[in-house]
Structures are given as C-alpha cells and as structure tokens.
Amino acid sequence: MTRHGICAMLALMIGLPTFALAQHDHSMDQNLPAKSAATKAVKPSLKPAEGASIKIISPTKGQVLKGDKVPLEYKLTKGKRGSHAHAYVNGELVGMFASEKGTLNGIKPGNHILELRVVASDHVTELDAIDKVTFTVK
C-alpha cells in the first residue's frame, strides 16, 4: 500500500474530514483544524517505544496563552521506529509534525491537555513514547 493509501486509511479510521486529507503532504509539518468533532481520535494500543521518547518544551505546564495560536516545541528521540509526532488536544488529533517546532492553530479559549505521541513512518503505529502538558488559552 502506498503512503497516501495508508494516510487515507488512517483518515477514515479517525474520521478526518476530506479537506484535511487533501491538504496532507508528507512534510508532516502541518496542523489539522482544532476542536472539530470529526477529528475525534480512536486510541490505538501503543506499541513498544524501542528507544523513542518525546518531551514537550512549549507550552509549559499551566501556561496561559492569548489567541488561538499555540507555539509548540518539543524534543524528539526517534529510537528504532519513530518518525514524527502526532499532536492531540483534549484527545483530538490536531496535527502531525516532523520538525520539533510548530504551531497549533484554532485552539479555543479554555483549559486544555496537549499530548504528543511518537509515531512510526506508516502514520498509524503510535509508540509508547508520549508526553502531556496542561495549558490555558484566554
């Protein structure tokens, strides 16, 4: 199966809207629309980390931010299988990032939980390498 086929299958599994898939490219430094009911993530069973790890640098625990753009920075150790990070806000997939800096767009006011997961290059296999932080948008 091609990489685009795998991404299409992943999009169908987690209920991404068609426009999110159409915008998908494999640079992965992108952000999906936040807080859409269609982006509810199905929690897969995490596979062994095999040396992969991730640490959120920004936002920091309890940080209060203004506006709907949240700067994202993290440290990724790929290990044997890791490729990039999936970003979840309040359990919803909001972006896929290959570089260790990015922006979460469209984040609504309120208290949020950001979770980053290390993902294999197939875009489906999420590893047991996660980090979480709470933050608030005013």
Residue, then its C-alpha position, 0 to 999 in steps of 0.5 A: m500500500t502506498r503512503h497516501g493509501i495508508c494516510a487515507m486509511l488512517a483518515l477514515m479510521i479517525g474520521l478526518p474530514t476530506f479537506a484535511l486529507a487533501q491538504h496532507d503532504h508528507s512534510m508532516d509539518q502541518n496542523l489539522p483544524a482544532k476542536s472539530a468533532a470529526t477529528k475525534a481520535v480512536k486510541p490505538s494500543l501503543k506499541p513498544a517505544e524501542g528507544a523513542s521518547i518525546k518531551i514537550i518544551s512549549p507550552t509549559k505546564g499551566q501556561v496561559l496563552k492569548g489567541d488561538k495560536v499555540p507555539l509548540e516545541y518539543k524534543l524528539t528521540k526517534g529510537k528504532r521506529g519513530s518518525h514524527a509526532h502526532a499532536y492531540v488536544n483534549g484527545e483530538l488529533v490536531g496535527m502531525f509534525a516532523s520538525e520539533k517546532g510548530t504551531l497549533n492553530g484554532i485552539k479555543p479559549g479554555n483549559h486544555i491537555l496537549e499530548l504528543r505521541v511518537v509515531a512510526s513512518d506508516h502514520v498509524t503505529e503510535l509508540d509508547a513514547i508520549d508526553k502531556v502538558t496542561f495549558t490555558v488559552k484566554 
